[in-house]
Amino acid sequence: MEAHNQLADGVPVCVLADIRAVKVGADRAARKYYVSPESSEFKSGMAMLVSSPMQRMLGNIFLKLNRPPYPTRLFSQEEEALKWLDQLNSES
């Protein structure tokens, strides 16, 4: 998150999170921080790339329980994710 906030340089930007290779999910504290105002300050939206039905299911549970304060969607195809992020950028 620190790297993202530094790269954003004070301007909210869209994020493409490629979690396809992740084998172990984040713990509760990390999930809580992930949607906190501090972590969310420079995000205008996030597309998360998943590789399996199990990752999609866990991602959907995360989104329902934690409700990120910015638009967030799960994708299995990078091209679709980038198109959606472009739409978000166009709308803002």
N, C-alpha and C positions, 0 to 999 in steps of 0.2 A: 504494500500500500504506500509506503514511503516513496518508493521509486516512481510509482504512478503519479503521486501528488507533486513530486519534483518535476517530472516531465510535463505535467499539465501546465506548469508555470502560472498557477493562479486562475486558470480558465477551465470550467467544466468541459470535459470531453467524453466521448464514447469509448468504451473498452471492449476488446475482444479477448475473452478469457478462454484459452485452450486447455481444458481439463481432461482431455481424452486419455492421457497417460497416467492420470492420478489413480492410485490404487487404494489409498486410505483417505477418508474424508476429514475435514477440519473438525476440531473439537468444539464444544459449546462456546467457549470464550472467543475463539477465532471467528465463529459464525456471528456472534453478537457484535464483535468489533467490525466485521465486514459490512454490516448495515448501519453502523453508528453514524451520527452526523460528522464526526471527524474523518472517518474513512470515506464518506459519501460526498464530502464537500466539493470535490473536483470531478465527479462522475455525472454525465448527463444521460447515460444509458449503458447497459452491459448486455452483450451477447455471449453466452457460454456454450462452447463446443463440447458435446458429449459423444461417446463412442459406442455406448451400449444401452439397451433398454433399462438395465439396472441403474446406470448413471442418470438416465433421464428420470426415472422414478425418484431417486434420491434427490435430484435437483429440484423436481417439482415439490417434494416435501419441504425442502429448504425454503423455496420461494413462498409456499403457503404459510409456513410457521414464522418466517422472519420478515417477510414483506419489505424488500429493499425500497428505499425512498426515491428510486429512479426506475425507469422502465427496464425490465430484465426479461430475457427470453432464452430458452434452450434451443440449440440447433445441432443437427448432425452433419450438416454441410457448411463448410466455411463460406462458400459463395453466397448462400442464403443469409447467413449471419451478417456478412459485410453489406449486402443490399439493405437489410433492415437497419443497420447502423447508419448507413447513408441517408435513409429516410428520416431517422431521428435528427441527424445533423441538419437536414433541409428544413425540418419543422421548427427548429430552434433558432 
